[in-house]
Amino acid sequence: SWVSPDPYNPIVRFLYVVTEPAFRPIRRLIGYRLGPIDISPLIVILVIIFTQLFLIKSLIKLGYKLGGG
């Protein structure tokens, strides 16, 4: 990483605990193929955007078709 935050800082520890469950599976899947650059946060953001744009809208449309609104 370009930044080395204090690992004993409570805020840093909180952020690590909150974000690591999302990043860990992606890091296992893609590894560190780009050398020192960790792209797992970018992939998580893209997955969230995809979910918001496509999956949720599709589920809402399906709900309307099934008589939910």
PyMOL commands that set and color helices and strands:
alter all, ss='L'
color gray80, all
select helices_A, chain A and resi 10-30+40-65
alter helices_A, ss='H'
color red, helices_A
deselect
rebuild
show_as cartoon
